Amino acid sequence: MAGTNRTALAITGGPVIILVEPQLADNIGAAARAMLNFGLTEMRLVAPRDGWPNDRANAMASGAVEVLERAQVFETTADAVADLHWVAATTARGRDLVKPVLGPDTATREAASRMSSGQKCGVLFGRERTGLETEDIARAHAIVTYPVNPAFASLNLAQAVLLYGYEWFRAAVDWSPHQMPEPAPAAEFEGFIGHLERELDASGFLRPAEKKPGMMRNIRAMFQRADLTAQEVRTLRGVVRALAEFRPATKAHLIKNPGPIVDEEDGV
C-alpha cells in the first residue's frame, strides 16, 4: 500500500500503548496503524469488549498486523501496568487527583528520558465513550492532556494514539523532514573555484585586472550559496572544461574587440 516500504529500516519500540476496555475492534486496528506509523510496536489491551483476537481489527490495521499479533490482553489496568516504571494517562477531564498534567510533547520527552536510562514506560488510553475511570488514572504517574478546542475536546481513540505517536517520534527519533545531501569538501570546492578562475582569466572575462578580486568574491559567494555536493562540483568542472574548448574563438574575439566580453553592468 502507498507509503509502505518493507525494505526500509524499521523503527520499533517506544512506550507501551495500553487501550483500556476498547469497545470496537475497528478502533483497535486503527490505533495499531497509528502506532506503527510512528514506530510504536507494543500494544496492550485491557478487557476488550468484543474479545481478542478479532478479524475486524486486522482489516482496519491496514498492514500493521504485526502490532496486533504481538498485542497482550490483560483483565485489569493494574495487571497491564504492573511491570512498568512510569505511566501516563490521557484524559481531557479534570479529576480530583493531584498529579502532574503534561502536554503530549512534554510527556513523550519524559518517557524518552526515562527509557534512555532503562525504565519501561507506558501510556493509558480510555474507553471510546467514557474515557478512563478515576481508578485507571490513579495507576498513572502523570496526566496527558492534548491542546484541543475546549468546547469539543473529545478525540477518537485512534486519533489520540496518533497524536501521541507523532510527539513520541519528534521526541525520540533522529529524523528531519529533508535529508540534505552532504556538501562537497572545502578542498574540492576550492579546486573548482581555482579552475574556474583560471579559465575566466584565460577567456578575458576577469577584466580590468583591478576588478578581478571583487568579481571573484561575488562568483565564489554565488556558488557557496548553492551548497554544492561533490558530484555537482565535478559536473561544474566538466562544464568549465568543455567551455574552455572555445578559447581560440574567444581569443580572436578579444583581438578584434579589446575589453571585457560582457558589459560591466552585466558582469558578476
Sequence and secondary structure as in RCSB ss.txt:
>XXXX:A:sequence
MAGTNRTALAITGGPVIILVEPQLADNIGAAARAMLNFGLTEMRLVAPRDGWPNDRANAMASGAVEVLERAQVFE
TTADAVADLHWVAATTARGRDLVKPVLGPDTATREAASRMSSGQKCGVLFGRERTGLETEDIARAHAIVTYPVNP
AFASLNLAQAVLLYGYEWFRAAVDWSPHQMPEPAPAAEFEGFIGHLERELDASGFLRPAEKKPGMMRNIRAMFQR
ADLTAQEVRTLRGVVRALAEFRPATKAHLIKNPGPIVDEEDGV
>XXXX:A:secstr
 TT  TTS      SEEEEES   HHHHHHHHHHHHHTT   EEEES TT SS HHHHHHHTT HHHHHT EEES
SHHHHTTT SEEEEE SS  S    EE HHHHHHHHHHHHHTT  EEEEE BTTTB  HHHHTT SEEE     T
TS    HHHHHHHHHHHHHHHHS   SS    B  HHHHHHHHHHHHHHHHHHT S SGGGHHHHHHHHHHHHHH
TT BHHHHHHHHHHHHHHHTTHHHHHHHHHHS S SS GGG  
